[in-house]
Amino acid sequence: MATERAAKTQNGEFRRGLGLFDSTMLVAGSMIGSGIFIVSAEMGRELGSAGWLLVSWLVTGALTLAAALSYGELAAMMPRAGGQYVYLRESFSPLWGFLYGWTLFLVIQTGTIAAVGIGFARYLGVWWPRISESNYLIAPIHVSRGYAISLSTAQLVSALVILLLTWTNARGIQYGKSVQNVFTCAKIGALAGVIGIGLFGGGNSEALRANFAHPFTAAGYTPVVASLTPETGFGLLVAMCVAQIGSLFSADAWNNITFTAGEVRNPRRDVPLSLALGTFIVIGLYTLANVAYLVVLPLSGVQHAVSDRVAGAMLAAVFPSAGARLMAIAILISTFGCVNGMVLAGARAYYAMARDGLFFRGAARLNQAHVPGFALVLQGVWTVFLMLIRTFDPSTGQFGNLYSNLLDYVISAALIFYILTIAGVFVLRYRAPSVERPYRAFGYPIVPGLYIAAACIILVILFRYRASTTFPGLVIVLIGVPVFVAFRARARRISGNAG
């Protein structure tokens, strides 16, 4: 009880209201969005075989679990609000922590919330067709040759969902965790139902024969590079690395629980344990989902699913008249819970940055509900702003979404931060060997080392063969350097005036 009482006053007035179940639901709920229902189509086109598609998901699972188990040591050592920002700050320097937090606020967290929010609106449109990205309340207003601002019914619905969940989370951790627990349990049930339908109700001999008679023979692929195909060893390596963009993004956000460590009742035990349990549950479901797709659909059906909606194509094959609507319900539940988890967690990172004088001062304050209300509002407003801006291709006359481009750019940057954070386990073992470590990274140094090595290989391939989307991500990160200098100078000036 003494430990619990002390914890209640740590980090200002944060209240430790998250138990192990709540923390695990936050991990799983933040991970499961709409990606698992879609990205296998693009991965299938890149890899060209059912066997390598499944192997690619297993690689994603191994990498994600290795990272989560390694983060557990840092989480147990530093159970404070801010999570990965704090780990990078303590392992390397405040600059590295800030660059991560800057990218998190600018694109990673907010862009993902925007993307998942639009995903919610798109699938609500299956039931209510008036909700569409092309049904405008305010038609696109061009602000430059390549950019416009618009408000469609889909954008409006997405904005309302984001603002609603920002408001509920601003009312306290009890509200946020209640929404998260209900929707995560529902989405796990929905995904398990999709898997069950595929594995036990929709299998057909033609799909099994097409996919598993020669599971590792490439066919019907789209080469990542014109001169490389997955039929050669090196071409397959490149395709596997590029395919990780989709699967790693779908399995991302598992680290969100570390941002909320200041509100976990027993963080030294529950944060590492929830990381392991949550990622294990989700990776298991993701792998089984892909097996279910391949039991029902031939690989060509996966590769060419309408709008890449593989899960929808699978359900439509089993229930031709109701498959699309059933899938829409599953994704509505999934995306709503995912937005809630990411809204809840992200604000805690900005709070920690502001406490260090490296973000807007208001974000360092907790509201009457003992949560960072101003940080939540900043996150919500920026997310909606990103969502309203549209990209425009003059050659085709097609509109896109700014946040989609930005997320493409920072996927490699996010991987760099994961590598650095796990490298921090090695750094702190050397620099602070006597610090208490209630949990030690599983398989150290082999498991963390293998993650770093594998992630570095993926990065090298992405920089070599996806330069147009990887280098802009570095630019976004590096823009944070002068911003860091400005925040640091302001903090010193305020400190000097106070003195």
Number of C-alpha atoms within 10 A of each C-alpha: 6 6 9 11 11 9 20 18 13 15 15 12 18 23 21 21 17 23 18 19 14 19 32 27 27 33 32 33 33 30 30 29 30 24 21 24 26 21 23 28 24 21 28 28 24 27 33 28 26 27 20 22 26 20 14 24 26 17 18 24 22 16 20 23 22 24 27 27 27 30 31 29 21 31 30 24 18 22 24 25 27 27 25 26 26 29 28 26 18 17 23 17 12 20 17 23 23 26 23 26 28 26 23 21 20 20 28 24 24 28 24 24 31 29 24 26 30 25 22 27 25 24 24 21 17 17 13 11 12 15 21 21 19 16 15 17 13 11 13 19 13 15 11 10 10 13 19 20 18 20 22 20 22 26 26 22 20 25 24 14 19 25 20 14 25 25 18 16 27 25 17 21 21 15 14 22 22 13 17 28 21 14 23 30 16 17 26 21 14 19 25 16 14 24 25 15 19 27 19 11 14 19 20 16 12 12 19 17 13 18 22 17 10 12 18 18 16 21 16 14 19 19 19 21 13 7 7 17 22 25 16 11 11 12 18 21 18 26 27 24 22 21 25 20 19 23 24 20 19 20 23 20 26 25 25 29 36 36 26 28 27 29 29 27 22 20 27 22 17 24 31 29 19 28 30 23 21 25 27 18 14 21 22 14 18 25 19 21 24 22 19 23 30 29 26 28 29 20 28 21 19 28 26 16 20 13 10 18 22 26 31 26 25 30 25 17 18 18 16 11 11 13 17 21 18 17 23 20 17 21 29 23 22 29 30 28 31 31 28 28 31 25 29 29 27 27 29 30 29 31 29 24 24 20 17 16 21 27 23 16 17 15 24 23 18 19 15 12 16 17 24 26 26 21 27 25 18 17 24 23 17 16 27 22 16 22 27 20 22 23 20 20 12 11 6 7 7 10 18 16 19 21 26 18 16 20 22 20 24 24 21 25 24 21 18 17 19 21 20 18 27 26 19 22 22 16 16 17 13 10 11 11 10 9 10 11 17 14 19 18 22 17 12 14 12 12 19 24 18 15 22 23 13 14 20 15 14 22 21 15 18 22 14 12 17 17 14 13 19 20 16 18 23 17 13 19 21 14 13 20 15 10 16 20 13 13 19 18 14 14 18 13 12 12 11 9 8 7 6
